[in-house]
Amino acid sequence: MHRRHTVYPVISLWDDERNFLLIPVSRMRLRIVFCIPAFFLLSSLVFAAPPIITGKVVDERGAALHGATVTINGTPVSTDNGGRFELEASEADVYMLVYSADGHYSAVHSYSPMELSWFDSGGRSETPAVTLVAKKPGRVMLAFGGDAMMGRRYSAPYFDEPALIRDDHRAEDTKALLRHIKPYLEQADFASVNLETQVMASRPEVNAPKSYVFFTPPEAVAALRDAGVDYVTLGNNHSNDYLAAGMSSTLQALASANMPFSGGGLNEEDALQAYRAELGGQPYSFLGYVGWAGNFTPNQAAGPGDKSGAALGSSENIERTVTRESRAGRLPVVQYHGSLEYADEPTLVTESRLKQAIDQGAVLAIAHHPHVVQGFEIYDGKLVAYSLGNFMFDQFHYATQYSYMVYVWMEGERFHRAEVMPIHIQGYTPMPATDTVRLKVLKRTQELSARRGVALGRSGGNGVIYPHHSLVQPAVFEAPREKGMTNLYAHDWSRTIGAITADEDQRLRLGMNLLPTGHFENHHLHGSPDRSWIEDGAQAVVRTDDGNHVMTLTVPAGTEEERIGMRTFEYTFEPGTPTTFAIRARVDGAATLTAYQQWRGRRDNRTEALLGNTLRSIGQVRLPADEWRDLRFDFDSPRVGAVSYRVVLTVRPEDNSRDLEAQFDDFTLVEWMTPPLRAGDLPPQVSAEQASHVDVR
């Protein structure tokens, strides 16, 4: 009999409100014990019947809000004296819950059926408690989204996909792209995004001498305004892509849509002006900057005379403009476009500029440009957001699709509270993130913020940031007794793993899934198909008789093989890291499956690399007919020579005289974050905040 080694024992109980109670037994340091029940092992578990959705609504003191209204997909229900609600919902692809109460800001949280199954207890789905923020004089709710454009692949997509913005339907198509995020923007008193494009009806002949240039149709600005965006910053590296002609066209489109802006202009003096707005009776000033001018001529920074461009965020310009607004008795809000693309941390230049802005009087500092989300910091009592990622963009790789908006409640110059609202840019369309994408965004944000002393609380599906520094409560993880790989999706994302309980002969490692949409349950959500997977006519995502979604593959008679897998390359991997590709598969005739890595070199054209770069085998297996099998292929990610890679599988029938039908589910690409671990505290060099899977040996 194996002896179980535990670390700091606690007694864990649920009270009658399903709050998790922690009673330490032998140590003063609180820990949480959690384990993974067997029914959480399949990510594709969904409800067989419409769910009964329950939950609780509280105020910021934790007191129950009696008589609050929770509207679930249009059906309202009121909370009881304990702030609780319950409703049997009709079957749906997604459940949008709108929370409202007199004297409070409303909130919107969305959940998928799979996500509700994680919360299931006795036939009821207990959604996380939602905190509503009270309205009061001088308090305002701001909302910020990241990089936004509607050009390039929106109207001229890759691989013969349908255009999302048609030339003769621009107004209706641009509004349609924002309809799923509109309810989340409209909650705020004032919402902003970074307009990372010039705006014009057609492409001019002359552009800046740079690798990538963007333009977006004017109808997109009106669509942003209609969706609830109240202001855009032009302080970025694409607001001068087509030089003065493009800037003039952009300014005309903004004026026509009555869209306020700052951060760019036809000359330096105009670009460095603030947009001034009275919000909640308070005088706010909004400033935008780009962090670098560019090493080309003409560059992207506005200059003297008639040199168009973005406001350059030099130390001198930030000091001069922020001080100007502060001395005028105003409250400066700074947005800065800088750092490195796809990085986890801001550059020291970006961090220094944001903190300098606060030192000069800014009450809030927001950054963007990396196209992936980064963490938060509380600096001198003020909130700093280092990268919001994308809000609406056509980037063709994975990590840039998982992003967030941030809600910030301010009381004049005082930061009161913020909430991280995860979004998913699926098929280039922004929508509220649910289930595995939500977890990926929040876990990443939690880890990167914890490095700077900020822990995220929880309100419904959002992460919460408070104005004071807080510590993450580490949890004790009880390892499954079964060998193999298990997901942690049902685990509360805010409870990070600090220690392990395991048999003395067990070893386990923790990793994160780079492909959170591989369960296919949300593939067609909101009518915007996920473009993560190869779909060249042989593949299709379908719903099976048991209610789950799978990818099917047809290998026609006479065809040697067909393939499935990642449509494009993964950029944000850790080189030279143990990695596992796992998948569930079933074929109706015996076949051989071969898994491959395909690399893209630093100088390779992406399209050419996808079509022609070497396939490097990472494993092969023979599948018998009519049996679901769990397959895994272990390999090391590229150490050198590749800036990105993907995994594809080929299916070769043993008998190709007839059609072969195959089904696949739960595509998983896990990058392992730890070496094999024994029971005990995690080593100090190990970070497990982003863990989505555990592998027991």
Secondary structure, DSSP 8 states (H G I E B T S, - for coil): ---EE-SS-EEEEE-TT--EEEEESS-SS--EEE---GGGS-TT---SS--EEEEEEE-TTS-B-TT-EEEETTEEEE--TTSEEEEE----S-EEEEEE-TTB--EEEEE-HHHHHHTEETTEEE---EE--B--TTEEEEEEEEEE---GGGTS-STT---SS-GGGHHHHHHHHHTTTHHHHTTSSEEEEEE-SEE-SS--S---SSS---EE-THHHHHHHHHT--EEE--STTTTTTHHHHHHHHHHHHHHTT--EESEESSHHHHT--EEEEETTEEEEEEEEES---SSSS-SB--STT--EE-B--HHHHHHHHHHHHHTT-EEEEEEE-S-TT-SS--HHHHHHHHHHHHTT-SEEEEE-SSSB--EEEETTEEEES-B-EEE----SSGGGEEEEEEEEEETTEEEEEEEEEEEEETTEEEE--HHHHHHHHHHHHHHHHTTT---EEETTEEEE-SS------EEEE--SS-EEEE-TTS-TTS-EEEEEEETT--EEEEEES-TTTT-TTTTGGG----SB--SSSEEEEE-TTS-EEEEEEE-TT---EEEEBSS-B-S--TT-EEEEEEEEEESS-EEEEEEEEEE-TT--HHHHHHHS-EEEEEEEEE-BT--EEEEEEEE---SS-SEEEEEEEEEES-TTS-EEEEEEEEEEEEE-S--B-SEE--TT---TT--EEEE-
